[in-house]
Amino acid sequence: MHKYIHPIHTDFTKPVTKKPLEQPTTNFKDVLKDVSDVKISKHAKARLHERNIHISEHQWDHLGKKMNEAKSKGVTDAIVVMDEVALVVSTKNNTVITALPHQEAANKIFTNINGTIIL
């Protein structure tokens, strides 16, 4: 029996052909907008409605940007202090968990919060 291994003499190289780059179907601005959109939980919607709390579109946009900024710094759950309202938010999924006016928030203790956003 032969213990000699014969080298393979076939050529496995193929010519490299460049494929044209595909154009992205969405632009960066749209992706960024989707990321900064704030979702409101069912519970938070009920609290906003019950407590007659109104937040402008501009404030929601500003909140979304600040939530993304907090997320980039490692914050996962935060209390957001606004002029008339305090919001508990999750930056992991850009969701408002609950909302309460400052009068109610004054005597509350918030747990499992690792960041604060002041607007």
Order of alpha helices (4+ residues) and beta strands (2+ residues): alpha-beta-alpha-alpha-beta-beta-beta-alpha-beta
